Amino acid sequence: DYHIQNIVEKVMDDNDVNGAVVVMDIKTGDILAMASHPDYEQDNVKQYINSSGEELINKAIWPYDLGSIFKIVVAASAIESGEIDLNKKYRCDGSIVVGNTTINCSTYDSHKDREITIDEAFALSCNTTFVKIGMELGANTVLDMARKLGLGEKQCFELIEEKAGYIPMSDEDGIGNISIGQGKIQVTPLQVTSMMSTIANNGIKYSCRLVDELVNEDGRTIKKIERSSPQVVLSPTTAYRLKSMLRDVTIFGTGTEADIGEKYGGSSGKTGTAETGMDNGNIIHAWFTGYIPSNNPEYAITVFINNGKSGGKTAAPIFRQIGERIIENIIK
């Protein structure tokens, strides 16, 4: 969509974003905007061959460490499986030891000295609670849900250079890492957008589509690209609960900077801050994925910022700016 693509490009330029943004029509799976920055001059490709800016990589379909966005998968597993008491209270002590690894909770101060439910743990992105839930579910259950939601596989056949990302087998990584989206898990912004679109669409997944039809130089349609049949991958009950949890993130959780406000219908989504282990641990990616408006979802949007440090502080405000401009210029 020319107008939505223009909005995305302008916001990324204004904020000097190094990363990617994907916007998808929730009800069809159509990719309405896809941008990767920094970009390059098509008439002068050779000057970027040895660049360290990754201008020639389409970050929207490139795999990256995900971080707490993966808590969406764990939450979906917990709800869908029926194996978890969703009213159970958990206490976070600031860290948890799993095997030989200590996993810290970076949001501990927001919920210390009190018990919290899975809903509040999701909104506040509590690592220790989600590790405990992951241990109750087991790695296989969580990883099966990830694949069910489209992670670890290509989403758009029209993009031959699209990467599949990676979802490990249960014996490849510890449940501690898996529960919070760290370790070997790698996904693309396009995959994350598709997952968010499925949830917003009440558990119905559409294949991602970039091309509607082929036309000749006279403007005549040569071939219409047929839509694939939608798949039901989550029960409506699970999707409803997840949508409530995603709304809480922007109301009082880690993603308040992403909320477009009630006059625009509100935002729903999830933050992610992913440690990569690169450059002695100094490279930390920032994510926010969600949909607008909350009360009648139309667009799923994912913002990925390369080394953005904090999903809530750097990716979420970009999401809000894009969301507000789409509401003001497209929906109204």
C-alpha positions, 0 to 999 in steps of 0.5 A: 500500500503506497500510503502505508509504506510512505508512512513507515518510511517517513517515520523510520527516516525521521527517527534514524531507525536501523532495523525493519518494519512490517505492516500486515492486513489482519483480515487477509494476510496482505503485506501492506508495508515492508521497510528495511533501513538503512537502505541503498541507492539501486543505481550504485549498489557496489558502494555498499558491498563492503559496508558495515551498515547491512544496507543490502540485507532486507532485515524484515525477512532476516532472522534475529534473536527475539527475546520476550516477544516469545512469551506470546508463544509460551502464553498461547501454549499455557492457555491452549494446552489446558495444563496450566492453572491460569489463576495460579499466583507466582512469586518472582525473587528477581532471578531463577536458576535452571540447571547451571544457568541463572536467569535474571528478571529485568523488570523485578522492581515492578512486581517484587514482594508480591505474587502475580498471575500469568496475565500480569507477568506477561504485561510486566514481562517477568522472566522468572514467572515465564520460566516456571510456566515453561518448566510446567509445560515442557519444551516440546509443548512450547516449541510445537506452538511456535511452529504452529504459529509459523515461526521457523518457516518461510511465510511468503513464497514470493520472497525467494530470499526470505530466511526461515529463522530457527526454532530448536528441537527440545534437546538443543536448548534449555527450557530456561532460554526457550521460555524467554525467547533467548538461546538458539531461537531466531525469527524474522520480523515478517514471521512475528507480524504473521503471528500477531495477525493470527492472534488479532484475527481470533486464531485464524492464520492467513498466508502472507501475501505480497503480490495481488496480481500480475499486469502487463504494460497496458494495465491488463491483468495477466494473472490473479494470485489466488489466496490460500485457504485460512487455517485455524491455529488457535481456539477463539478462547485462547486468542481472546485471552491473549488479546486481553493480555496484549492490551494490558502490556500497553495499558500498564506493562512494558509497552505503554510507549506504544499505546495510540490512546483511546481516541484512536482505539488503543494499541495491543502488543508485546515488547522484546529486548533480545540479548545476542551475545555479540560484541561481548553482550553489548548488542541488544535488539529491540522489538515491539509487535502489536496491532491497531486498533485494539477494539477492532483490529485491522493492522498488525505492525512489527518494529525491529531495531538493530541494537535498539537496547530496549523494546519498551523505550525504542521500538514501542514509540516507533510503533506508536508513531506509525500506528497514529499516522495510519489511523489518522490518514488511512482508517479515518 
